[in-house]
């Protein structure tokens, strides 16, 4: 009979009990955990999303940044990024309704 770990598996097959190349348990090794999280984040790459037109602005997705941006007819990309196309549409609406900014007045001294 082969020895089993506390989880009921052969120690080499148990993710919590096996020994990593650094000499510690895989579940406790900081170097192995960082490498595993880097692999997971590298696997998840956002797919290309179709561009949209909204009130004369183009809304587009940048997969590397996982962000949405908008641009007007002048071709200048927005400074802020947005987590969804909905938020980008909302920002366009707010920018169009806000109008030009008023210059700030200095505070009066008493």
Steps between C-alpha positions, in 0.01 A plus 500: 500500500635843404508776761226759462502864599242643739281583199484136385731523198851386418722788622646562152148548357364726774529871417515594870749236617752453218848644530599770252846535336591760763476245780178617665140394460348632178208660684741698723769601247488868408702458182274225368186700585626805311586290197159329507312830519708640213409199287131542577498868409692431181240246388208737526522733203194699414358445155464783253174684537319677214522878488184703551373839390325714759398864450775563246771329708673169438516264799774238472660229713875461568558129585846547653365748754155334525350847478255695288579844356316746280614746237329784318534589134836669567650155575628582850450215746338575836737536794295279731439133440173328583426144617207459262347648185205613712729715717662648187154592361413655834821707496421625148153607610641679805767674291243621247254626762765668716596755235812714525665539838470832679821663626539478875469815702745570777367489852425838654711601796330644800 
